[in-house]
């Protein structure tokens, strides 16, 4: 269980929009063909380049610092961790 919580915090440290889009892609993939799923994932990936988090992430990488992403708060972390635990243990 400690590993699951650790993984949840690791996911929660990422940009909220990117995590949400990943979750949407995984959820949608259950109802799509491989070809449709890949097209959906590609569109979501391209859409991320229009976000402030993407620009901040690239700037932070180039400046060798931790990014200051838009969605980083305790309530959001708790929700991500709860969802990650549910997905891993099949209770979501």
C-alpha positions, -999 to 999 in steps of 0.1 A, spaced: 0 0 0 29 24 7 41 19 -29 6 28 -42 5 60 -21 40 69 -33 30 63 -69 -1 85 -63 20 113 -51 44 109 -80 14 112 -104 0 141 -85 32 161 -89 27 161 -127 7 188 -145 -30 184 -137 -42 189 -173 -17 162 -186 -28 137 -159 -64 144 -166 -58 139 -204 -39 106 -197 -68 94 -176 -93 103 -203 -72 85 -230 -70 53 -209 -108 54 -202 -117 61 -238 -94 33 -250 -117 7 -235 -144 17 -261 -122 23 -292 -102 4 -317 -64 6 -315 -64 30 -344 -91 53 -329 -74 52 -295 -40 62 -310 -56 91 -329 -74 102 -297 -42 101 -277 -23 120 -304 -49 148 -304 -48 151 -267 -10 152 -267 -10 179 -293 -36 199 -273 -12 199 -243 12 221 -262 -13 250 -258 -13 248 -220 6 271 -196 19 239 -178 37 228 -210 54 261 -214 63 262 -176 75 226 -178 98 233 -207 111 265 -191 118 247 -159 136 219 -177 158 243 -195 165 263 -164 171 231 -144 145 238 -118 113 222 -105 82 234 -125 56 256 -109 25 239 -124 -10 254 -123 -28 226 -105 -8 216 -74 -29 216 -42 -36 192 -14 -72 185 -24 -61 177 -60 -33 154 -46 -58 135 -24 -82 129 -53 -54 116 -76 -41 93 -49 -76 80 -41 -82 74 -78 -48 57 -83 -54 34 -54 -89 25 -68 -75 18 -103 -46 -3 -90 -68 -24 -67 -98 -25 -91 -121 -6 -68 -125 25 -89 
